[in-house]
């Protein structure tokens, strides 16, 4: 088994093999009244870059139920029941260059951190990042963000604007 992977710490693209991963599966709450079992799967990936060697940890909780169509009876995942946690690093924020102003980096990091728990808060922080970039870098300040964005049209290349 191998798969492409980008390290969230060093941003190096790497091929992950079985020597770089460890997974565990734990079953509990077996044979309860509803016939639902719970499985907790943990997954650890170690960056193969010798200068990095950082690791990521995630966990997924999945409900399973008996599949009445199978014989002998097997368990199948209950659709929509999976819960996923990114434990390390806590968010998918990318390392930003040192020339990005600290308030923008802080808002970006927090937006990434709260994304799963509060998408609306993440969107608000992302908007602050965008508005900060427009005002600080481009020197554009208008009453509404949409007006600030539209004022960028003549300042950036057409390919970037079209994306």
Secondary structure, 3 states (H helix, E strand, C coil): CEEEEECCCCCCEEEEEHHHEEEEEEEECCCCCCCEEEEEEEEEEECCCCCCCCEEEEEEEEEEEEECCCCCCEEEECCCCCEEEEEECCCCCCCCCCCCCHHHHHHHHHHHHHCCCCHHHHHHHHHHHHHHHHHHHHCCCCCCHHHHHHHCCCCCCHHHHHC
